[in-house]
């Protein structure tokens, strides 16, 4: 039987101590013994003999560990990594932090004509998206309106992305090269449009043998799509088909529709291949490889729609003069946090890590963000051998973390003035986010608040749950390298969550 441990660092009065100490108790009894026996039985099942489990459950106010298994071992966290980036950014910059984007005239503005370039200088605002705004074009149209109200009718030069607040690669460290067209792996930069994603809506041509018809969104004019997909006869004898790379989906006419889309690495063009059944439609989503270019193209579309003409003259003829015309502010961090945590949005998390670096060191790279996280964790008395940070989202399989480290993050946030904001931003069992359909009709429903994590052979669930006698518990459940169906891993985590919610200490 496992001994009970006490977490000596949970009290703010003894925050300098960061080690787990055995208690004088001989072992769990009563409800704790039943809990330990049940969890041991589940994770010790033969189907999980090759799986690696790491679990830590604590009662922070009592300073007790209710269950511990491999709590100091390192695991791939998947999107539990977002607990790292979100907690550190929130604590360092505060809930009222806003991202700013500047629109700058590089040249003279006379009689409605800007004789020069119009520059957009970003600092990573992740909110220009369908997800945050309903239509990612709305903020860009508002910027075009602001220019119009300032009398701008013509730009002789270009519309350009300027500044270098977030230098370095747009993709995260350790991301798989063959996944970079996929929905999850869109890169980030100073300017980010629609969280780095483009939607391709495909319809059949008017007749068999005609090319497919394509519309892009949210921007209608970007990116360019080379169509190499043809209209074919419908095959109604098969179930609905699915495409390959690019996140496409077949429509009503079944297996006859098979589409793929990919970025041409030598240009900004997408290539659509395959076939679509006559009368069918499909929607595909693909990552933008150049976030700045996607943003500027969408902004130019908004300018054109507003009636502002961009002439694209050569920049070397311009007057060396710059004037900031206006700045655009994002909603505050308190409103962005649920948009990353509940749906587990990867690109906002990557922006968060770079923002941590930018605000902490003046250099907005993932490496500088990692160094700030390390310093912050040292201040929180988190052992340096309990984590490895490589990206902000958890897409990298080079990220590592222990259940013990996650619990210390959760407990720091429990004692923070920002706790309620952090707690409310997490998915809620049976209610919303990535656990909106899990633990329904159990004591955990509308009770357990936790962050999920999913990669191939990686599943995580960490957060807070309130017991039947109103005690707030902190828990971290990490599992790597199983060979059973993922649903079996989820069932263990969900059962533990429901048991904790029904526990009386």
JOFENTA-V624678 format. One record per backbone hydrogen bond with DSSP energy under -0.5 kcal/mol. CO is the residue of the C=O (numbers start at 1). NH is the residue of the N-H. Records with the same first field share a line. If there is no record, write none. Layout:
CO=NH + NH
This chain:
2=28
4=23
5=65
6=8 + 21
7=10
11=14
12=15
14=17
19=8
21=6
29=32
30=34
31=35
32=36
33=37
34=38
35=39
36=40
37=41
38=42
39=43
40=44
42=45
45=48
46=49
48=51
51=53
52=480
54=478
55=69
56=476
57=66 + 67
58=60 + 474
59=63 + 64
63=7
64=59 + 66
65=5
67=57
69=55
70=73
71=404
75=77 + 401
77=80
78=81
79=82
80=83 + 84
81=84 + 85
82=86
83=87
84=88
85=89
86=90
87=91
88=92
89=93 + 94
90=94
94=97
95=334
97=333
99=330
101=328
102=104 + 121
103=325 + 326
104=106 + 119
105=107 + 323
106=117
108=110 + 115
110=113
112=114 + 153 + 154
113=110 + 115
114=116 + 156
115=108 + 319
116=157
117=106 + 119
118=160
119=104 + 121
120=122 + 162
121=102
125=192
127=129
128=194
129=133
130=134
135=138
136=140
137=141
138=142
139=143
140=144
141=145
142=146
143=147
144=148
145=149
146=150
147=152
148=151
153=309
154=114
155=311
156=313
157=312
158=118 + 160
160=120 + 162
162=122
164=167
165=364
170=188
172=175
174=397
176=179
177=180
179=182
181=287
182=185
183=186
190=124
192=194
193=196
194=197
196=288
198=286
199=201 + 217
200=202 + 284
201=215
202=282
203=213
207=210
210=231
213=203
215=201
217=199
224=270
225=227
226=228 + 272
228=274
229=212
230=276
231=209
232=278
234=236
235=238
241=250
244=247 + 248
245=261
246=285
248=243
249=283
251=254
253=235 + 256
254=241 + 257
256=258
258=275
259=244
260=273
262=271
263=265
264=267
269=264
270=226 + 272
271=262 + 273
272=228
273=260
274=230
275=258
276=232
277=280
280=204
282=202
284=200
286=198
288=187
290=294
291=295
292=296
293=297
294=298
295=299
296=300
297=301
298=302
299=303
300=304
301=305
302=306
303=307 + 308
304=307
307=309
309=155 + 311
314=317
315=318
319=321
321=107
323=105 + 325
326=103
328=101
332=335 + 336
333=337
334=338
336=339 + 340
337=340 + 341
338=342 + 343
340=344 + 345
342=434
345=349
346=350
347=351
348=352
349=353
350=354
351=355
352=356
353=357
354=358
355=359
356=360
357=361 + 362 + 363
358=362
363=365
365=369
366=370
367=371
368=372
369=373
370=374
371=375
372=376
373=377
374=378
375=379
376=380
377=382
378=381
381=383
383=386
384=387
386=402
388=390 + 400
390=173
396=399
400=388
401=75
402=406
403=407
404=408
405=409
406=410
407=411
408=412
409=413
410=414
411=415
413=416
416=419
418=422
419=423
420=424
421=425
422=426
423=426
427=450
428=431 + 432
429=446
432=435
433=436
435=430 + 438
438=430
439=442
442=445
444=447 + 448
448=429 + 450
449=464
450=427
451=462
453=460
455=458
457=481
458=455
459=479
460=453
461=477
462=451
463=475
464=449
465=473
467=470
470=472
471=467 + 473
473=465
474=58
475=463
476=56
477=461
478=54
479=459
480=52
485=488 + 489
486=490
487=491
488=492
489=493
490=494
491=495
492=496
493=497
494=498
495=499
496=500
497=501
498=502
500=503
503=468 + 469
